[in-house]
């Protein structure tokens, strides 16, 4: 029996066969794909011709309809009796005009001195349309949504006898104005969608109408311009010319079959040639064993020729000549029986060495880092300076952040710090850690958080970190981190901690440069905001970092302002830098009423939060401030999302829907809110704590200074007092945020217990997005764990004080059942 073991099943042509079959598979797949591509490309050409022709025809028809309307309205506004009716207030002429203007729902003759204030009845879009017409702009129209239906407004100038524009003929058409055109778009032709895009914004627009049925299989979609701001999109129906696939792939099938036959013949010839060469090699080797003089045969394959040559060399060395026999015998003895075993050299000593795949890898001893994991919070890093946050601690955080940026392919970060006494040294340590991780750093200096966010959008560094304790007491500090425009939060922050503990901290050498962005930042805000009338404002910066820039900004906007505590002082000697607590707003309220100011504005320690006081000294909580912004922004951005947190008013959902937006309630926290804003592409959002996020004309991050400027812009366009503006917005009686002290474990466990309490949740809508929110028809209550302190946060709101008391009583009874050790403040 052979000593070679089991005979292998694979032959020499095994891999050749595998290669051939793989080649056939790829060829077949390629031919199939190519056939389909040819069919699709050909079908695509047919679809494009068909769709372009249909879209052009429909766009032309709609364009003619618009041109006819323009001619009729221009004729009406140029008629002498129209000027007389404008001057004399004759309503009969408007009735006459309506008979000659098909589809008109209402007509208005507006004098130049009566043109302001239309936004109250018609909206800002119509106000802008009339103002442009009075300024001599070419005749145009505007489509808006009113009462959940489309309305179309045409404005044409009315000239006096000296050819001066003295008024505007404003015509309102209802949806039926385009009924005749829509009826022509039948299901057999496909679907037609007409959209309006204003100011070149092709991402957000208003759908004018949609006619026809959307096909199951979408063909070539064509968008055709009707004018500068109306676009027609045509989606072909399923009933369009289709190409047959089988005639196209028949030649490929024939070619594939012929290729297979040819390959089988080649494989057979290869196998026969291998067997013939194998027989010749065996015969040759047997001859070499006998006398070493057997002549080499002629092989047809190079492999066997090389094998035969190697075998000849092997047998030659095994058969020495007679002259060398004695020497070879000695050599053979010396080789077979070594006189002394070979000794293995020990490797050179290192600090510690371990073999890995034949290589010696030096292990560097890890440095011991004393790091408190509790400083890594839900949406930032926070702790007591000098205790939880030391220079050494934040150095390692900088090293970890630099390593994280490098893994993501990012090479630069911005750094800024607030006015706390500990911030400059901590910022220097973070900067050192970033640079020693190989990250380049842009040093912005002592700046508000909003300016650091701004820098990540306006410089070549899309990431950044600001050293700030935000609204916390003076002994606290922290880090807010942005990576590629998105905040680092939750598990991503904990990943920095774990990276430090396992010493996954590559080294490098980064450079640093200083940049002054204050002027660019203020110019960007000033260029975006328009103030419509004089306002008097009182500003309270709470000795936070926003004070100096706030003074410059409101001076640039020509706002008459009185400034409280706008000098930066890390001791916060006047009051706590948290405007979310009413006791910190008392001085501002008193100054607003005493000075007769229109309103007061308060910022927190790092300037990313805003609180508003009206002219009567009343606090306008941020959920109602969000309503004011929604009222202004959504008419220009219909259908967009609006984000608010679980602590906000129950009226927000209906208010946002009535103004054409999509309301979304989410968990509290600036990092979580910014991520939700980005994911939903929301146009505006807000938290009850005072973080406001505006994505229209801005970047979507929370910036107290920019938000204040936008609020002033809106209020300056209104003639009534600020208190009356907010009085028109829905409001509940509400409590401020109430705090119950506990510990970091119980603060998460207690809301989970309350969620299971049927007595508490009976008859209520339950929201568990962030803690527990129970909502009744007349009010609501919330309990949630704080993400920054070992406390529970509660808030209540209802139609009256009695309802609040009832909801609080239910909450207190549930807390007594599940956590009797708590001191409930109501």
C-alpha positions in Angstrom: 0.0 0.0 0.0 1.3 3.4 -0.8 2.7 5.5 2.0 1.5 8.8 0.5 -1.9 8.5 2.1 -5.3 9.1 0.4 -5.2 10.0 -3.2 -6.3 13.7 -3.9 -9.6 14.1 -5.7 -8.4 17.2 -7.6 -6.7 16.8 -10.9 -4.3 19.2 -12.6 -7.1 20.7 -14.6 -9.3 21.3 -11.6 -8.5 25.0 -11.3 -8.7 25.4 -15.1 -12.3 24.1 -15.0 -13.1 26.4 -12.1 -11.7 29.3 -14.0 -13.5 28.5 -17.1 -16.9 28.1 -15.3 -16.4 31.4 -13.5 -15.5 33.0 -16.8 -18.7 31.6 -18.3 -20.7 32.8 -15.4 -19.3 36.3 -15.7 -19.8 36.3 -19.5 -23.3 35.1 -19.1 -24.1 37.7 -16.5 -22.4 40.4 -18.5 -24.4 39.5 -21.6 -27.6 39.5 -19.6 -26.9 42.8 -18.0 -25.9 44.3 -21.3 -29.0 43.0 -23.0 -31.1 44.6 -20.2 -29.1 47.8 -20.5 -29.6 48.0 -24.2 -33.3 47.4 -23.7 -33.5 50.0 -20.9 -31.4 52.6 -22.9 -33.5 52.1 -26.0 -36.7 52.3 -23.9 -35.3 55.3 -22.1 -34.8 57.1 -25.4 -38.4 56.4 -26.4 -39.6 57.5 -23.0 -37.6 60.7 -23.1 -39.0 61.7 -26.5 -42.6 60.9 -25.5 -42.3 62.6 -22.1 -40.6 65.7 -23.4 -43.3 66.1 -26.1 -46.1 65.7 -23.6 -44.5 68.0 -21.0 -43.8 70.7 -23.6 -47.4 70.6 -24.9 -48.9 70.8 -21.5 -46.6 73.6 -20.3 -47.4 75.5 -23.5 -51.1 75.2 -22.8 -50.7 76.4 -19.2 -48.5 79.2 -20.3 -51.1 80.4 -22.8 -53.7 80.3 -20.0 -51.5 82.5 -17.8 -50.8 84.9 -20.7 -54.5 85.3 -21.4 -55.0 86.1 -17.7 -52.2 88.7 -17.8 -53.7 90.4 -20.8 -57.1 90.6 -19.3 -55.8 92.0 -16.0 -53.5 94.5 -17.7 -56.4 95.7 -19.8 -58.6 96.0 -16.6 -55.9 98.0 -14.6 -55.2 100.3 -17.6 -59.0 101.1 -18.1 -59.7 104.8 -17.2 -62.7 103.7 -15.1 -60.4 101.7 -12.9 -58.4 104.8 -12.0 -61.7 106.6 -11.3 -62.9 103.7 -9.1 -59.6 103.7 -7.2 -59.9 107.5 -6.5 -63.7 107.5 -5.8 -64.1 104.1 -4.1 -66.7 103.0 -6.6 -67.4 99.3 -6.0 -69.7 98.9 -9.0 -66.8 99.0 -11.4 -65.2 96.0 -9.6 -68.4 94.1 -10.3 -68.2 95.0 -14.0 -64.6 93.9 -14.2 -65.3 90.5 -12.6 -67.7 89.7 -15.6 -64.7 90.1 -18.0 -62.2 88.2 -15.9 -63.1 84.5 -15.7 -62.3 82.7 -12.5 -61.8 85.8 -10.4 -63.0 85.2 -6.8 -62.4 88.8 -5.5 -61.0 92.1 -6.7 -59.3 94.8 -4.6 -58.3 98.3 -5.6 -55.5 99.3 -3.3 -54.1 102.8 -3.0 -50.4 103.3 -2.4 -50.9 104.8 1.0 -53.2 101.8 2.0 -50.9 99.1 0.9 -49.2 98.3 4.2 -50.8 95.9 6.6 -52.1 93.4 4.0 -50.1 90.6 5.8 -52.7 90.5 8.5 -55.5 89.4 6.1 -53.6 88.0 3.1 -50.3 87.0 4.5 -46.7 88.1 3.9 -46.4 86.7 0.4 -49.3 88.9 -0.9 -48.0 91.9 1.0 -44.6 91.4 -0.7 -46.4 91.0 -4.1 -48.2 94.3 -3.8 -45.1 96.1 -2.5 -43.1 94.9 -5.5 -45.8 96.0 -7.9 -45.9 99.5 -6.4 -42.1 99.7 -6.8 -42.5 99.2 -10.5 -41.7 95.5 -10.8 -43.0 93.5 -13.8 -46.5 92.1 -13.3 -46.4 88.7 -11.6 -48.5 86.5 -9.5 -48.2 84.5 -6.3 -49.8 81.2 -5.2 -50.5 80.7 -1.5 -52.3 78.2 0.7 -55.3 79.6 2.5 -57.7 77.5 4.5 -56.1 74.3 3.1 -56.7 75.3 -0.5 -54.7 77.1 -3.1 -55.4 80.7 -3.9 -53.8 82.7 -6.8 -53.1 86.4 -6.6 -52.3 88.7 -9.5 -51.2 92.3 -8.9 -51.0 94.9 -11.7 -50.2 98.6 -11.4 -52.8 101.4 -11.8 -51.3 104.5 -13.4 -52.6 108.0 -13.1 -52.7 110.4 -16.0 -49.0 111.3 -15.5 -48.1 107.6 -15.8 -47.2 107.3 -12.1 -48.2 104.2 -10.2 -50.8 105.2 -7.7 -52.3 101.9 -6.8 -52.7 98.2 -7.5 -55.4 96.0 -8.9 -55.2 92.8 -6.8 -57.2 89.8 -8.2 -57.7 86.6 -6.3 -58.5 83.5 -8.3 -59.7 80.3 -6.7 -58.6 76.7 -7.5 -61.3 76.4 -10.2 -59.3 79.0 -12.3 -57.2 76.1 -13.6 -60.0 73.4 -13.7 -60.2 73.4 -17.5 -56.5 72.7 -17.8 -56.5 70.0 -15.1 -59.4 68.2 -16.7 -57.3 67.7 -19.8 -54.7 65.6 -17.8 -56.5 62.3 -17.9 -55.2 59.0 -16.3 -54.3 57.7 -19.8 -51.8 60.5 -20.3 -50.2 60.2 -16.9 -49.8 62.7 -14.0 -49.1 66.4 -14.1 -47.7 68.3 -11.1 -47.3 72.1 -11.1 -45.0 73.6 -8.4 -44.1 77.1 -7.4 -40.5 77.9 -6.3 -39.8 81.4 -5.1 -36.3 83.1 -5.0 -34.6 80.2 -6.8 -35.2 77.8 -3.9 -35.8 74.5 -5.8 -35.8 72.4 -2.6 -38.8 74.0 -0.9 -41.8 75.0 -2.8 -45.6 75.0 -3.0 -47.6 72.4 -5.0 -50.1 74.3 -7.1 -52.1 71.3 -8.3 -51.7 67.6 -9.2 -53.8 66.1 -11.9 -54.1 62.6 -13.3 -53.3 59.3 -11.6 -49.7 58.4 -10.6 -48.6 55.4 -12.6 -47.4 52.2 -10.9 -44.2 52.1 -12.9 -42.5 55.4 -13.2 -41.0 56.2 -16.5 -39.0 59.3 -17.6 -40.0 62.2 -15.4 -39.7 65.6 -17.2 -39.8 69.0 -15.5 -40.6 72.0 -17.8 -40.5 75.7 -16.8 -43.6 77.7 -17.4 -42.1 81.0 -16.2 -39.5 82.1 -13.7 -41.2 80.4 -10.7 -43.7 77.9 -12.0 -42.6 74.4 -13.1 -44.6 71.6 -14.6 -43.5 68.1 -13.9 -44.9 65.3 -16.2 -44.9 61.6 -15.1 -45.9 59.4 -18.1 -48.6 56.8 -17.7 -48.0 53.0 -17.9 -49.7 53.0 -21.3 -46.7 54.1 -23.4 -44.6 52.3 -26.1 -42.7 49.4 -24.7 -39.9 47.4 -26.4 -39.8 43.6 -26.4 -36.8 42.0 -24.7 -36.7 38.6 -26.4 -35.7 39.7 -29.9 -32.8 41.7 -28.4 -31.3 38.8 -26.5 -31.6 36.1 -29.1 -28.2 36.8 -30.7 -26.6 36.6 -27.3 -28.2 33.2 -26.5 -26.9 31.8 -29.8 -23.4 33.2 -29.1 -23.4 31.7 -25.6 -24.3 28.3 -26.8 -21.5 28.4 -29.5 -19.0 29.5 -26.8 -20.0 26.6 -24.5 -19.5 24.1 -27.3 -16.1 25.5 -28.1 -15.0 25.5 -24.4 -16.0 21.9 -24.0 -13.8 20.9 -27.0 -10.9 22.9 -25.6 -11.2 21.2 -22.2 -11.3 17.8 -23.8 -8.1 18.5 -25.8 -6.4 19.8 -22.7 -7.2 16.7 -20.7 -5.9 14.4 -23.5 -2.7 16.4 -23.7 -2.1 16.2 -19.9 -2.6 12.4 -19.9 -0.1 12.0 -22.8 2.6 14.1 -21.1 2.0 12.4 -17.8 2.8 9.0 -19.4 6.0 10.3 -20.9 7.1 11.8 -17.6 6.6 8.4 -15.8 8.6 6.6 -18.4 11.4 9.1 -18.2 11.6 8.9 -14.3 11.8 5.1 -14.4 14.7 5.3 -16.8 16.5 7.8 -14.6 16.3 5.4 -11.6 18.0 2.7 -13.6 21.0 4.4 -15.3 20.6 8.2 -15.3 21.2 8.1 -19.1 17.7 8.0 -20.4 17.2 10.7 -23.1 14.5 13.3 -22.3 11.3 12.9 -24.3 9.5 15.8 -26.1 6.8 17.2 -24.0 3.9 19.3 -25.4 3.3 21.1 -22.1 6.0 23.3 -20.4 5.0 22.2 -16.9 6.0 18.6 -17.6 9.3 19.7 -19.3 10.2 21.6 -16.1 9.3 18.6 -13.9 11.5 16.3 -16.0 14.4 18.7 -15.8 14.1 18.9 -12.0 13.9 15.1 -11.7 17.1 14.8 -13.8 18.9 17.2 -11.5 17.7 15.4 -8.4 18.9 12.0 -9.6 22.2 13.5 -10.7 22.9 14.8 -7.1 21.9 11.4 -5.6 24.4 9.5 -7.7 28.0 11.0 -7.1 31.0 10.1 -9.2 33.6 7.5 -8.0 36.2 10.2 -7.4 34.0 12.1 -4.9 32.6 9.0 -3.2 34.9 9.2 -0.2 34.4 13.0 0.3 30.6 12.7 -0.2 30.5 9.9 2.3 32.1 12.1 4.9 29.8 15.0 4.0 26.8 12.8 4.2 27.9 11.7 7.7 28.4 15.3 8.7 25.0 16.3 7.4 23.1 13.3 8.9 24.7 13.4 12.3 25.4 16.9 13.4 28.1 17.0 16.1 26.2 19.6 18.3 22.6 20.8 18.4 22.0 24.3 17.1 21.3 26.9 19.8 18.4 29.5 19.4 19.5 33.1 20.2 17.3 34.8 22.8 15.6 38.0 21.6 16.8 41.3 22.7 15.1 42.6 25.9 12.5 45.4 25.5 10.1 46.9 27.9 7.8 44.0 27.0 7.7 41.9 23.8 5.2 39.5 22.4 5.6 37.4 19.1 2.9 38.2 16.5 3.1 36.4 13.1 6.9 36.2 13.3 7.4 39.8 14.4 8.5 41.4 17.7 6.0 44.0 18.7 6.9 46.4 21.6 4.1 47.1 24.0 4.2 50.6 25.4 3.0 50.7 29.0 -0.3 52.6 29.3 -0.4 55.8 31.2 -2.9 55.7 34.1 -5.7 58.2 33.5 -8.0 59.1 36.4 -11.2 59.8 34.5 -14.8 60.1 36.0 -17.2 58.5 33.5 -20.1 60.5 35.0 -18.9 63.7 33.2 -19.9 62.2 29.9 -23.5 63.3 29.8 -26.3 62.7 27.3 -25.4 65.7 25.1 -22.2 67.2 26.4 -19.3 66.7 28.8 -19.9 68.5 32.2 -18.4 68.5 35.7 -16.9 70.7 38.4 -13.7 72.4 37.3 -10.6 71.4 39.2 -12.3 68.2 40.4 -14.1 66.4 37.6 -12.6 68.5 34.8 -8.8 69.1 35.3 -6.3 70.2 32.7 -5.1 66.6 32.6 -8.6 65.2 32.1 -9.5 67.5 29.2 -6.1 67.0 27.6 -6.9 63.3 27.2 -10.4 64.2 26.0 -8.7 66.3 23.4 -6.4 63.4 22.4 -9.4 61.1 22.1 -11.4 63.7 20.0 -8.4 64.2 17.7 -8.2 60.4 17.2 -11.9 60.2 16.5 -11.6 63.0 13.9 -8.7 61.3 12.2 -10.7 58.1 11.9 -13.4 60.0 10.2 -11.0 61.6 7.8 -11.2 65.1 9.4 -8.0 67.0 10.0 -9.1 70.3 11.6 -11.2 71.6 14.4 -12.2 75.0 15.9 -11.9 75.8 19.6 -13.5 78.5 21.7 -14.3 79.1 25.3 -16.7 81.1 27.5 -16.0 83.6 30.3 -15.6 81.3 33.2 -12.4 81.6 35.2 -11.4 78.0 34.5 -12.1 78.1 30.8 -8.9 79.5 29.2 -6.7 76.9 30.9 -9.0 74.0 30.1 -9.2 75.2 26.4 -5.4 75.3 26.3 -5.2 71.7 27.5 -7.8 70.5 25.0 -6.0 72.3 22.2 -2.7 70.6 23.3 -4.5 67.2 23.2 -5.9 67.9 19.7 -2.6 68.9 18.3 -0.7 65.9 19.8 -3.3 63.7 18.1 -2.3 65.2 14.8 -5.3 67.6 14.5 -4.9 71.2 13.2 -6.7 73.7 15.4 -8.4 77.1 14.6 -8.3 79.1 17.8 -11.3 81.4 18.0 -10.8 82.8 21.5 -13.4 83.6 24.1 -16.6 83.6 22.1 -20.3 82.5 22.4 -21.2 79.0 21.5 -23.1 80.2 18.5 -20.0 81.7 17.0 -18.1 78.4 17.3 -21.0 76.7 15.5 -20.9 79.4 12.9 -17.2 78.8 12.4 -17.8 75.1 11.6 -19.9 76.2 8.6 -17.9 79.2 7.4 -14.3 77.9 7.7 -12.5 74.8 6.4 -13.0 73.1 9.8 -16.4 71.3 10.0 -15.7 70.2 13.6 -15.2 72.1 16.8 -15.3 72.2 20.6 -16.3 75.0 23.0 -15.3 75.0 26.6 -18.4 76.2 28.5 -20.4 75.5 31.6 -23.5 77.0 29.8 -26.1 78.0 32.4 -24.6 76.2 35.3 -23.0 77.8 38.5 -19.5 79.3 38.3 -17.7 76.2 39.6 -19.0 74.1 36.7 -17.5 73.8 33.2 -17.9 71.4 30.3 -17.3 70.7 26.6 -19.8 71.0 23.7 -18.5 69.1 20.7 -19.4 69.2 17.0 -18.1 66.7 14.5 -18.7 67.4 10.8 -21.6 69.8 11.7 -23.3 67.3 14.0 -23.2 67.3 17.8 -21.4 64.5 19.6 -23.9 62.9 22.0 -24.8 59.8 24.0 -22.8 56.7 23.0 -20.5 58.8 20.9 -19.4 60.8 23.9 -18.9 57.6 25.9 -16.8 56.3 23.0 -14.3 59.0 23.8 -14.1 57.7 27.4 -13.6 54.1 26.3 -11.0 55.2 23.7 -9.0 56.9 26.6 -9.3 53.9 28.9 -8.0 51.4 26.3 -5.3 53.9 25.2 -6.4 54.0 21.6 -4.7 57.3 21.1 -2.4 57.7 18.1 0.1 60.5 18.2 0.7 63.2 15.6 1.7 66.8 15.3 -1.0 69.4 14.5 -0.7 73.1 13.8 -2.6 76.0 15.4 -3.8 79.3 13.9 -5.8 82.1 15.4 -8.8 83.6 13.6 -11.0 86.5 14.4 -14.5 85.8 13.1 -16.6 88.3 15.1 -16.9 90.9 12.3 -17.8 88.2 9.7 -20.4 86.7 12.2 -22.0 90.0 12.9 -22.0 91.1 9.3 -23.7 87.8 8.4 -26.6 88.4 10.9 -26.9 92.1 10.0 -27.1 91.3 6.3 -29.9 88.8 6.9 -32.2 90.7 9.3 -34.3 93.8 8.4 -35.7 96.0 11.1 -38.9 97.7 10.1 -39.4 100.3 12.9 -37.7 101.7 16.0 -37.6 99.5 19.0 -36.4 100.0 22.5 -34.9 96.9 24.1 -33.3 95.9 27.5 -30.5 93.3 27.2 -29.4 91.1 30.2 -26.4 88.9 29.4 -26.0 87.7 33.0 -22.2 88.5 32.8 -21.9 85.7 30.3 -19.8 85.6 27.1 -22.6 86.8 24.8 -22.6 90.4 26.4 -19.9 92.2 24.2 -21.1 90.7 20.9 -24.8 91.5 21.9 -23.8 95.2 22.4 -22.1 95.3 19.0 -25.0 93.5 17.2 -27.8 95.7 18.4 -25.8 98.8 17.7 -25.3 97.6 14.1 -29.0 97.0 13.8 -29.7 100.5 15.1 -31.7 99.2 18.1 -32.0 101.5 21.1 -30.9 99.3 23.9 -30.1 99.4 27.6 -27.6 96.8 28.7 -27.6 94.9 32.0 -24.6 92.8 33.1 -23.0 92.7 29.6 -19.5 92.7 30.9 -18.0 89.2 31.1 -17.4 88.1 34.7 -16.8 84.4 35.5 -17.9 85.0 39.1 -21.5 85.8 37.8 -21.9 88.4 40.6 -25.3 89.7 39.8 -27.4 86.5 39.2 -27.1 82.9 38.1 -26.6 82.8 34.2 -29.7 80.7 33.7 -32.6 82.8 32.2 -34.9 79.7 32.3 -35.5 80.4 36.1 -37.9 83.3 36.8 -35.8 84.6 39.8 -33.0 85.3 37.3 -35.2 87.5 35.2 -36.6 89.8 38.0 -34.1 92.6 37.4 -34.8 92.5 33.6 -38.5 92.6 34.1 -38.3 95.6 36.4 -36.1 97.5 34.0 -38.4 96.8 31.0 -41.5 98.2 32.7 -39.6 101.1 34.4 -38.0 102.3 31.1 -41.0 101.8 28.9 -39.1 99.4 26.6 -40.8 97.4 24.0 -39.3 94.1 25.3 -36.4 92.5 27.1 -33.9 89.9 26.0 -31.9 87.6 28.3 -29.0 85.2 27.3 -27.5 82.4 29.2 -23.8 81.9 30.1 -22.6 80.8 26.6 -25.2 82.7 24.6 -27.0 79.7 22.9 -30.3 80.3 24.8 -32.8 83.2 24.7 -35.6 84.3 27.0 -38.0 87.2 26.1 -39.9 89.7 28.3 -42.8 91.6 26.8 -43.5 95.3 27.4 -45.6 94.6 30.5 -42.8 92.6 32.1 -44.4 89.2 31.4 -42.1 86.2 30.7 -42.7 84.8 27.2 -41.8 81.2 27.5 -39.8 79.7 24.6 -42.7 77.5 23.4 -44.8 80.6 22.7 -41.7 82.3 21.2 -41.5 79.3 18.8 -45.2 80.0 17.8 -44.2 83.5 16.8 -41.4 82.1 14.6 -43.7 79.4 13.1 -46.2 82.1 12.2 -43.6 84.0 10.3 -41.6 81.1 8.7 -44.1 78.4 7.7 -46.0 80.5 5.1 -42.8 80.7 3.1 -42.0 77.0 3.8 -45.3 75.0 3.7 -45.1 71.4 4.5 -41.8 71.6 6.4 -41.2 69.9 9.8 -41.2 71.9 13.1 -39.4 70.2 16.1 -40.2 70.9 19.7 -39.4 69.1 23.0 -41.6 67.2 25.5 -41.6 70.2 27.9 -43.4 72.5 25.4 -47.0 73.6 25.1 -49.8 71.2 24.1 -51.0 73.9 21.7 -48.0 73.6 19.5 -49.1 70.6 17.5 -52.4 72.2 16.4 -50.8 75.6 15.9 -48.1 74.2 13.6 -50.6 72.1 11.6 -52.9 75.1 11.1 -50.0 77.0 9.6 -49.1 74.3 7.1 -46.3 72.5 9.0 -45.6 69.1 10.3 -45.2 69.0 14.1 -42.8 66.6 15.7 -42.3 66.2 19.5 -38.8 64.9 20.5 -36.6 64.4 23.6 -35.1 67.4 25.4 -31.4 68.2 24.7 -29.6 70.5 22.3 -27.6 67.7 20.7 -30.7 65.5 20.2 -32.7 68.4 18.8 -30.0 69.4 16.3 -29.8 65.8 15.1 -33.6 65.6 14.7 -33.5 69.0 12.8 -30.9 67.6 10.4 -32.7 64.2 9.9 -36.1 65.7 9.2 -34.8 68.8 7.4 -37.0 70.8 9.7 -37.2 74.6 9.1 -37.4 75.7 12.7 -37.4 74.1 16.2 -37.3 75.0 19.9 -36.9 73.8 23.4 -38.7 75.1 26.5 -35.2 75.8 28.0 -34.7 78.5 25.4 -32.7 76.8 22.7 -34.1 77.9 19.3 -33.0 76.3 16.0 -33.7 78.2 12.8 -32.8 76.6 9.4 -34.5 79.2 7.2 -31.8 81.7 6.2 -29.5 80.2 8.9 -27.7 77.0 9.7 -30.1 75.2 12.0 -28.1 75.4 15.2 -29.1 77.1 18.5 -27.8 80.7 18.6 -29.3 83.2 21.1 -28.0 86.2 19.3 -29.3 85.3 15.9 -32.6 84.2 17.3 -32.9 87.6 19.1 -32.3 89.4 15.8 -35.0 87.3 14.0 -37.5 88.0 16.8 -36.8 91.7 16.6 -37.3 91.6 12.8 -40.8 90.0 13.2 -41.9 92.4 16.0 -40.6 95.4 14.1 -43.0 94.5 11.2 -46.0 94.7 13.6 -47.4 98.0 14.8 -49.2 96.7 18.0 -47.3 96.4 21.3 -45.4 93.2 21.9 -47.8 92.1 24.6 -50.7 92.2 22.2 -48.7 90.2 19.6 -48.1 87.4 22.0 -51.6 87.7 23.5 -53.0 86.5 20.1 -51.1 83.2 20.5 -52.6 80.3 22.4 -51.5 80.0 26.0 -52.0 77.8 29.0 -51.6 78.6 32.6 -48.3 76.8 33.3 -45.6 76.2 35.9 -41.9 76.8 35.5 -39.6 73.8 35.6 -39.9 72.2 39.0 -36.9 70.2 40.3 -36.9 67.2 42.6 -33.5 66.0 43.9 -32.6 62.3 43.8 -29.6 60.3 42.6 -28.3 59.3 39.1 -29.8 55.8 39.3 -33.2 56.6 40.8 -33.8 59.5 38.4 -34.1 57.0 35.5 -35.9 54.3 37.5 -38.7 56.5 38.9 -40.2 57.5 35.5 -40.1 53.9 34.4 -42.1 52.9 37.4 -44.6 55.7 36.8 -45.2 54.5 33.2 -46.6 51.3 34.6 -48.9 53.1 37.1 -52.4 52.7 35.6 -53.9 55.1 38.2 -51.7 57.9 37.0 -52.1 57.3 33.3 -55.9 56.5 33.3 -57.7 58.7 30.7 -54.5 60.3 29.4 -52.5 60.2 26.3 -49.1 58.9 27.3 -45.8 60.1 25.7 -42.6 58.3 26.6 -40.2 60.0 24.2 -38.3 61.5 27.1 -39.5 60.5 30.6 -43.3 60.5 31.0 -45.7 63.0 29.7 -49.4 62.5 30.5 -51.8 64.7 28.4 -55.5 65.3 29.1 -58.0 67.3 27.1 -57.5 70.4 29.4 -53.9 70.1 30.5 -50.7 68.0 30.8 -47.9 67.0 33.2 -44.3 65.9 32.6 -41.7 64.2 34.7 -38.3 63.4 33.1 -34.7 62.7 34.3 -32.3 65.5 34.0 -29.4 64.7 31.6 -27.0 67.0 33.4 -27.8 66.7 37.2 -29.1 64.0 39.6 -32.6 65.4 39.6 -36.1 64.9 38.1 -37.6 67.8 36.1 -41.3 68.4 36.2 -43.6 70.8 34.4 -47.4 71.3 34.3 -49.7 73.3 32.1 -53.5 73.5 31.7 -56.4 75.8 30.9 -56.6 77.0 34.5 -55.0 76.7 38.0 -57.6 74.2 39.2 -56.7 71.8 36.4 -53.0 72.1 37.1 -53.7 71.3 40.8 -55.6 68.2 39.9 -52.8 66.9 37.6 -50.2 67.7 40.2 -52.2 65.8 42.8 -52.3 62.7 40.6 -48.5 63.0 40.0 -47.8 63.5 43.7 -49.9 60.4 44.7 -48.0 58.3 42.2 -44.6 59.6 43.4 -45.7 58.8 47.0 -46.5 55.2 46.0 -43.2 54.6 44.1 -40.7 57.0 45.7 -41.9 58.1 49.1 -38.4 59.4 50.0 -38.7 62.3 47.5 -39.5 65.9 48.6 -42.2 66.9 46.2 -42.4 70.8 45.8 -46.2 71.0 45.2 
